[in-house]
Amino acid sequence: MTSKSKNLPSALNEWHCLLGDNSMLVGEPAAIQYGACTTPVQRSIPAALLPTSQEQVVALVKIAATYKVPLYPISTGRNWGYGTANPVVDGCVVVDLSRMNRIMDMDENLGLVTLEPGVTQRILNDYLEERGLDFLVPVTGAGPNCSLVGNALERGYGITPYTDHFTAVTSLEAVLADGSIYRPALTGLGGEAVDQAYKWGLGPYLDGLFSQGSFGIVTKMTIALARRPETIQTFFFSVVADNGLESAVGAVREALRATTGISGSINLMNPQRVLSMLVPHPSRETGLTGAIPTETVTRLAREYQVTAWTGVGALYGEKKIVSAARSVIKGKLRPYVQRLVFLDSASLRRGKGLLGIIPRQLPLSGKLSMMAERLDATLNIMEGHPSEIALPLAYWKSGSLPRQGMDHDPARDGCGLIWYAPLVPMVPERVRCYVEMVKNICPSYGLDPLITLTSVSDRCFDSTVPLLFSKNNLDEAVKAQECFKNLFEAGQREGFLPYRLGVHSMELATEQEGSYWDTVRRIKKALDPGCIIAPGRYEPGCHLGKEETD
Ligand SMILES: Cc1cc2nc3c(=O)[nH]c(=O)nc-3n(C[C@H](O)[C@H](O)[C@H](O)COP(=O)(O)OP(=O)(O)OC[C@H]3O[C@@H](n4cnc5c(N)ncnc54)[C@H](O)[C@@H]3O)c2cc1C
């Protein structure tokens, strides 16, 4: 990077002519604005550019190519737990696309929205509400201020019917490293409308290169939106004893199989994960090890009637179909789970059904109303309304929550969080093996094993384990990083590998031998020989000059 950065002043001069003062940050202001991170990573960020159009992106990329200054594009840069806005390597100029936030087209008949990278969940939600359009925003737990394009490019997922957000992407445009524009084949042949309606286009599927890739800056994307169905029913269930996990996994798989197209994801959460939503972190009881002792988990779980596993899912569709699917779910789950309850917002707001789900012996009405509020917010998010309900998780161990009226921003607020997010086959014994692995490894680093298993199909779970630590404590931060590495390596031995990596951990995968990363390296060399776009992002080190050795 050093040889490249000596050209930085010349590149900055040209970018200044192109963008002006108000669309550039240089030096410390850029480092402060984009360097805050929930992981222990902090890259050196010499500058940031804030273009407002595709033309500006083309021009700024050409300048970067001329002076060989590497760029790191972000949409809104809220990739919390995976690096936030930090590049994978030091010395990249951040290209912040958040000012490119136009919704360019909304095809109401086909449910296709075409938008720029800066469009957030909130912007799309407002747009749909203002026009009375009945579509669901593809929400995630990361909340209203996150980009739809950034999340889809990371192959993020949510819980509404189009769970996997890159699957819903039908077309995109990107600026390549030489400043040329990539458009899919059908669009190039004059068929933009049909291209946007059909994911695979024609010829080799190249749009996929831009998801978890470093081959271009995406400036436009078309996403298929799920229509708001006539009814949405959320269901909750409990698995009282831990040894019921295997049969519950089998039942979940059968339930998903039998209700394909109607059921969204089903989540299974362990007690620590559920308690993180219900009680303040019991830091006084963690002792020297740092992790919450088993006795405390057991006591709190008893007090709040949290069972060994808690399940949540939702059904989407016409009333008659949802009603039939509900019977199917009952038939598949009831023999293996307890306290299966179906709810929709209307019944919750009428207070009906609530007693079925809220533990009966809760002593305080405060607890009851808090749980009702959380439930309401959970139903909201299931119904495709962006919400910050999941974000306090990032603050559970370390941060103090933002003041009333301020948005949550875990990186700004000093929260320590690294996500471990491996794929786990939906096979009962494999799930058990995975859970035991996480339960063994996390506490040995002073971290709580907060486990969620989210179905991404009826074949596979994606698990998310937030490694929460205090950012003020260097020792904790180091341990969290070591814990992640140990989980990655132990998981790899058992066949559980992440669906997504953070900037701190890319090389754990990309530096391993294999034809896959070799192919990525060759494509990178062909499309971006100067290693200008996002060096090191899901690619094996063009920034290290490895391409020279070919
Ligand atoms: C409590 C909590 C809950 C969360 N829940 C979820 C969840 O439910 N689902 C989920 O998926 N994530 C979740 N996250 C993780 C993360 O915060 C989100 O995925 C978030 O949407 C990513 O940030 P962003 O949208 O700002 O994308 P960005 O940070 O803008 O983009 C992510 C990465 O994609 C690349 N990129 C972005 N835009 C472009 C572009 N235009 N061209 C080329 N490359 C680009 C960059 O490398 C960038 O680093 C959660 C985080 C927290 C703290």
The ligand as a Gaussian input file, in Angstrom:
#p B3LYP/6-31G(d) Opt

LIG

0 1
 C      -28.040000      -6.136000      16.635000
 C      -27.729000      -6.367000      15.185000
 C      -28.614000      -7.079000      14.404000
 C      -28.329000      -7.341000      13.062000
 N      -29.230000      -8.062000      12.349000
 C      -28.958000      -8.377000      11.057000
 C      -29.902000      -9.151000      10.307000
 O      -30.995000      -9.486000      10.782000
 N      -29.559000      -9.483000       9.049000
 C      -28.382000      -9.095000       8.480000
 O      -28.123000      -9.431000       7.314000
 N      -27.491000      -8.348000       9.168000
 C      -27.744000      -7.981000      10.432000
 N      -26.824000      -7.221000      11.145000
 C      -25.503000      -6.947000      10.548000
 C      -25.357000      -5.609000       9.749000
 O      -25.457000      -4.508000      10.629000
 C      -26.347000      -5.501000       8.568000
 O      -26.137000      -6.560000       7.663000
 C      -26.276000      -4.171000       7.806000
 O      -27.375000      -4.115000       6.914000
 C      -24.983000      -3.987000       6.989000
 O      -24.694000      -2.623000       6.892000
 P      -25.153000      -1.699000       5.682000
 O      -26.538000      -2.071000       5.284000
 O      -24.873000      -0.301000       6.073000
 O      -24.197000      -2.167000       4.493000
 P      -22.765000      -1.554000       4.155000
 O      -21.945000      -1.532000       5.383000
 O      -22.902000      -0.334000       3.376000
 O      -22.263000      -2.696000       3.164000
 C      -21.726000      -3.906000       3.603000
 C      -20.487000      -4.233000       2.757000
 O      -20.902000      -4.467000       1.408000
 C      -20.012000      -3.845000       0.488000
 N      -20.753000      -2.831000      -0.252000
 C      -21.740000      -2.056000       0.241000
 N      -22.250000      -1.284000      -0.704000
 C      -21.569000      -1.545000      -1.827000
 C      -21.689000      -1.077000      -3.155000
 N      -22.626000      -0.205000      -3.487000
 N      -20.846000      -1.571000      -4.085000
 C      -19.920000      -2.505000      -3.757000
 N      -19.791000      -3.005000      -2.521000
 C      -20.604000      -2.534000      -1.556000
 C      -18.895000      -3.226000       1.316000
 O      -17.794000      -4.103000       1.350000
 C      -19.501000      -3.067000       2.688000
 O      -18.536000      -3.179000       3.707000
 C      -27.096000      -6.900000      12.493000
 C      -26.221000      -6.126000      13.262000
 C      -26.529000      -5.871000      14.607000
 C      -25.583000      -5.063000      15.439000

